[in-house]
Amino acid sequence: MKRFKNALNGIAHVFKNEQNFKIHFLTAIFVIAAGIFFKIDQTEWLIIIIAITSVITLELFNSAIEYLCNFLSPDYSDKIKNIKDASAGAVLISAIGAFIIGLVIFFPKAITLFNQL
């Protein structure tokens, strides 16, 4: 239970302190609401869940890497910058993939709804 509590504390800390995490979290809530609204099927839910958890997880890892880098090297360093940039790049690729998944799943449903209006 203590490890579970520590993990939740880590998530809460990142949520409170990292704006990008908040953006990804709020986007996830919006996507879940869209999934409910459009009544996506089980396979689509599984794909959406994988996309959301991938982005959120990578954002947590990115934050952890940034915290570690800032602790180890408080002053500017090109090497630390490269580490942070690579970590942020992983989040970006995951977010782009999640966005494409969202387009593939939701765009046809939105077009169908729009055509019915």
C-alpha positions as a printed Julia matrix, in Angstrom:
117×3 Matrix{Float64}:
   0.0    0.0     0.0
   2.86   2.41    0.77
   4.31   2.0    -2.73
   0.88   2.58   -4.22
   0.56   5.75   -2.14
   4.05   6.87   -3.22
   3.1    6.38   -6.87
  -0.08   8.42   -6.41
   1.95  11.14   -4.67
   4.29  11.23   -7.67
   1.38  11.56  -10.09
  -0.17  14.29   -7.94
   3.15  16.17   -7.77
   3.55  16.1   -11.55
  -0.09  17.12  -12.02
   0.37  20.12   -9.72
   3.7   21.22  -11.15
   3.8   20.36  -14.84
   1.55  22.25  -17.25
   2.03  19.75  -20.09
   0.82  16.93  -17.85
  -2.34  18.92  -17.08
  -2.9   19.49  -20.81
  -2.51  15.77  -21.56
  -4.76  14.86  -18.64
  -7.51  17.26  -19.69
  -7.2   16.08  -23.28
  -7.65  12.5   -22.05
 -10.85  13.5   -20.24
 -12.12  15.18  -23.42
 -11.3   12.08  -25.5
 -13.07   9.81  -22.99
 -16.12  12.1   -23.13
 -16.01  11.97  -26.93
 -15.81   8.18  -26.79
 -18.91   8.08  -24.62
 -20.72  10.58  -26.84
 -19.92   8.71  -30.06
 -20.47   5.29  -28.44
 -17.19   3.88  -29.71
 -16.87   0.1   -29.72
 -14.72  -2.08  -27.47
 -11.78  -2.25  -29.87
 -11.79   1.52  -30.28
 -11.87   1.91  -26.48
  -8.86  -0.37  -26.11
  -6.91   1.62  -28.69
  -7.88   4.92  -27.04
  -6.88   3.59  -23.61
  -3.49   2.47  -24.92
  -2.94   5.86  -26.56
  -3.93   7.8   -23.44
  -1.86   5.69  -21.06
   1.15   5.88  -23.39
   1.1    9.68  -23.5
   0.45  10.06  -19.76
   3.13   7.52  -18.87
   5.71   9.13  -21.13
   4.88  12.54  -19.7
   5.52  11.16  -16.2
   8.85   9.68  -17.34
   9.75  12.96  -19.04
   9.06  14.85  -15.81
  11.11  12.38  -13.79
  14.03  12.71  -16.2
  13.81  16.5   -16.06
  13.73  16.47  -12.24
  16.75  14.16  -12.15
  18.67  16.27  -14.66
  17.9   19.47  -12.74
  19.07  17.81   -9.52
  22.3   16.49  -11.03
  23.13  19.6   -13.02
  21.38  22.76  -11.8
  23.44  24.89  -14.19
  22.88  24.9   -17.94
  24.55  22.08  -19.82
  24.29  21.15  -23.5
  24.45  17.47  -22.52
  21.56  17.85  -20.07
  19.62  19.84  -22.67
  20.02  16.96  -25.13
  18.74  14.48  -22.54
  15.72  16.66  -21.77
  15.02  17.28  -25.46
  15.14  13.56  -26.27
  12.78  12.82  -23.4
  10.38  15.53  -24.54
  10.65  14.16  -28.08
   9.39  10.78  -26.89
   6.3   12.46  -25.44
   5.78  14.42  -28.64
   5.91  11.31  -30.84
   3.47   9.54  -28.54
   1.11  12.54  -28.54
   1.23  12.77  -32.33
   0.42   9.06  -32.55
  -2.47   9.49  -30.12
  -3.76  12.44  -32.14
  -3.71  10.36  -35.32
  -5.54   7.55  -33.52
  -8.13  10.08  -32.41
  -8.57  11.33  -35.96
  -8.97   7.81  -37.34
 -11.57   6.9   -34.71
 -13.5   10.15  -34.28
 -13.3   12.0   -37.6
 -15.6    9.61  -39.52
 -18.08   9.64  -36.63
 -18.04  13.45  -36.51
 -18.56  13.65  -40.29
 -21.5   11.24  -40.06
 -23.04  13.3   -37.24
 -22.49  16.54  -39.17
 -24.14  15.08  -42.28
 -27.19  14.09  -40.23
 -27.75  17.67  -39.09
